[in-house]
Amino acid sequence: MPSSLINRDLISINDLTKNEILFILQLAKDLKAKPQPTLLQNKVLASLFFEPSTRTRLSFETAMERLGGRVIGFADKDVTSASKGETLYDSIRIIGQYADVIAMRHPLEGSARRAAEATDKPILNGGDGANQHPTQTLLDLFTIQETQKKLTGLSIALAGDLKYGRTVHSLMQALLHFSPRLYFIAPKTLQMPEHYLEELKKNKIKFSLHEKMEEVIKQADIFYLTRIQKERFADSMDYERVKNVFRLTLAHLIGVKKNLKILHPLPRVNELDDKIDTTSHAYYFQQAENGLYVRQALLGAVLGKI
């Protein structure tokens, strides 16, 4: 195991090298094939979710428990001392004394980095505002590799909320290692931020901007759809104008590649027709399951047990 992963924070996907990413994906594959129910016995995970979560929180907690560890924490910031005015720094400084590793989600960008400054225990970022979601990116890469048998040279479409979507921001940055052809599909007001596009140009990654799904879905190996995130809009009228712009239906799948897989970080609202669930292209529920194995791999790696 790369010794550099032991006791490491994972705040951004950019914290990992290509080799470290591939190593974690291999660990996840091994754990999916062969569970290790006592690997993290006597270790404690602090699960700190200052923002609502279903898949990320529960998969972190299940990952720890299925490896033999224990979980402490909360899923509602209002039951913590933050409601009394305690700073994030002070909260993490204290909680770090109770746990061996911390998984955290927080609505403010930069919060995970601040938490890492408060403790010497590994911080695993479960999402900080519209910034980064690196563990989601790892499970996305794992799923892409699982369905396509490779990561390099794929045609990947990212659709929906590309401005505020931390999942697509992290995934795009990780894909820099794997020479993809990228298609960004979004309303102009929700298109991928310019600084990310500049990063693609710098790395000579081919990409194009689109406003309609049907323009690119037939070229894609992976179609990664995200919901329009109401909670990221300061003005509710802005949300109302774009909330129904995208809806993927069975009609969109006529003539697509046989190997096309549709991914979605979930939850979905109305952007993904549930009739697609039974097609061979749907893979978003398996994608969510893969979060368990990737987070097991991360926990084992940073705690030096694999």
N, C-alpha and C positions, 0 to 999 in steps of 0.2 A: 504494500500500500504506500502511495506517496506520503511520506512523513509530514509533508507540508499541510495535509488536510487535518491533522490532529489538532484539536482545540481551536480550529479556525472559525471565524465568523463567515456567514454567507449573507451579505447585504445586497449585493448586486451580482448578476450573472457575470459581469466583467471581473469579479474577484477570482474566477476560475479560469485556468488555462484550458486549451482544447484537450490536452491529455487528461487533465483532471476531470473534465466533463465526461469524456469517454470512459474513464475509470469508474465514475459513479454510475453511469448507465450499465456497465458490466456487472457491478455489484448488485444493482437493482434486478437485473436479469437473473443472477444467481439466487437472490433471495426469493424471487417469484417462483423459481423452479424448486428450491429447497429451503423451506422456512427454518429459522434458527430461534426457537422459542425461549432460550435462556441467555442469549447473547448479551443483553443489557441488564441482567439481573443486578439488583441493588443500585441501579442508576435512576435518577429522577429528572423528568422533563417538566419545566414550567411552561405551561400553555397560556400565553397572555394575549387575549384578543380584545383590543380596545375598539374594534369595529366588527360588525356581524360577519359570520362565516359559517358555512356548513362543511363543505368538502375539505378545505384546508385544515381547519381546526380538528375535525373528527379523524381525518387521515393521519395527522401528526400524532394524535393521542392513541389511535389504534395501532399505529406503527410502533410506538414505544411499548405499549402493553403486550403486543404480540412478540416483541423481542425480550419480554420478561421484565421490563422496567416499570416504573410507576409515574403517575402524572399528578401534578398539582396545577392550580391556575384558575382562570375565570373566563367567561364568555360575554361579560357585561361590565363595561367600565364603571357603570353607576354603582356597583357593589364594591368598588375599590376606593382607596384613599385619594384617587384622582378627583373624586367628587368633593373631597374636602380641600382641594387645591394643591395636593402633593405633586411635585414635578415628576416628569418621566424619569429623569436622571436618578432622583432619590428612590423612586419605586424600584427601578432595575438594580440599583446598588444594594438594596435590601434583599430583593427576591433572588439575586445572584448568589446569596449566601445559603439559600435553601435548596438550590437545584444544581445539577451538573450541566445542563444545557437548556437554552430558552428558545422557544418558538414564539414569534410575536407578529401581530398585525396591528397597524395603527393608521388612522386616517391622514396623518400629516407626512408629507414628503420629508425625507431626511431623519425621521424618527428612529428608524432601525440603526442608522449610523450613530445617532446620539446614544442609544441604548448600549451599543458596543463600547462606548467610551466610559460607561458606568460600571462595567463588570469585566472580569477576566474569564467568565464562562462564555462558551460559544453562543452567539446570537444567530438564529436562522430566521431570516426575514420572510414572513408570510404575506407580505404586501404592505407598502407604505404609501398611502395616498395613490396618486396617479403615476407614481415613480417606477418602482420595480417589484417584481414577483418572481424571484429566481427559482424557487422550488417548483412553481408551476411550469416554468420554462424547462426544467430538467425532466419533468414528467411528460411535457409536450414532445421533447426530443426523443425520449424513450419510446413514446407511442409512434412517432414518425418512423423511427428506426425499426420498430416492431412490425409496422404495417408495410413498409417499403423495402425492408431488408438492407437499407443504407441510409445515410444522411447527406451524402455529397451529391450535388448536381441536380437537385429536385426543383420542380416548378411549384411554388407555394404561394397561394393567394391568402391575404389577410384582409378580412372584411368587417365593417361595422364601425365601432367607436375606436378609431386609431389615434385620436388626439389624447384622450384621457385613459385609454386602455393599457394598464401596466403590464398585462399579460403579453400583448403584442409588442410593446416596447422591449421587454426583456427577451422575447423570442427572436425578434429581429436582430438584436445584438449578438445573440448566441449563434445565429445562422451565418454570421460573418465568417465563421470558421469553416463553413461547408459549401461555399460557392453555389448558392441557390440562384434561381431566377424568381424574383419577387414581383407580385402584383398587389397593389394597395387599392382597396375598393371602399370608398367612403364618400359622404357628402363633403363638399369643399370645406365646410365649417368643422368637420371632424376628421380631416385627413391627417396622415402621419406628420408630426411636427418637423419643421425644416431642419433642425439640427441632427435629427436621425437620418434624414435624406442625405445630408452632407457627409455623414459618416459612411453611408453606403457608397457614395461617389468616391470618397477617399480610398475605400477598399476595393474599388472597381467591381462592385456588385451590380448586376443589371436589375433595374426595376422600372415600373411604370405606374401611373396614377389613373384610376378609373372611378366612375360613378355608378356603374351598373354591373351586377353579378354576371349576367349573361355574356358580357364582353370577354370574360376570361375563364370561366369555370371549365370549359372544354379543354383548356391547356393545362389545367392544374393536376398535380399528383396529390396535393394536400389543399383542402379548402378550409381555412381556419376562420370560423365565424364568431363574432362577439356581439353581445347585446349593447344597445345604447344605454349608457349608465346614468340614470336619472339623478343619482346622488352626487354626481360630479358637476352638475349644472347649477350655477348661482341663480339663474333666471329660469323659472319653470316654463315660461313661454318658449324659450329657446329649445327646451327639451321637447315640448309638444310639436314643434315644427319638424323635428327629425326622427321622432320615436318610431314611426312606421315606414321609414324610407326603405328598409331592407327586410325582406321576408323570403327565405329560401324554401322553395316548394318542390314537389316531385317533377313539375314541368321543367325546372332548371336542370334536372339530371339526365334529360334526353341527350344522348350523344356524348356523354362525358367519358373519360378514360375508365377502363375496367378497374384499374388499380386505385382510382380516386377514393380517398377517405376524407370524410367530413369530421372535423374536430371543433369543439366548442368548450371553453373553460367552465361554462355553466355558472350561475343559473341562466336558463333561457327565459324569455318572456314571450314575444310573438314573432321573433325573427327567424325561428326554425320550426317548420311545420312538423308536428309529431308523426305524420304519415311517413316521414323519411326514416323514422326509427327502425323500421323493419327491413330496410333496404340493405344491400351488401356494402353500401358506401358509408353508412352511419357507424361511427366508432367513438362517439363522445362519452358513452357510459363506460366503455373499457378504458378510455383515457382517464376518467375520474378514478377508476379502480387502480390504475397504474401509479397514482399519487402515493398510495400506500407503500409500494415497493421502493420507489425513489426516496421517499422520506425515511424509510427504514435504512436504506443505504447511507444516506447523509448522517443519520444519527449514529450509526455504527462507525462511520469514518471519522467524524469529528471527536467522538469519544474514544477513538483509538482501539476499538474492539474488533475490527475486521482486518 
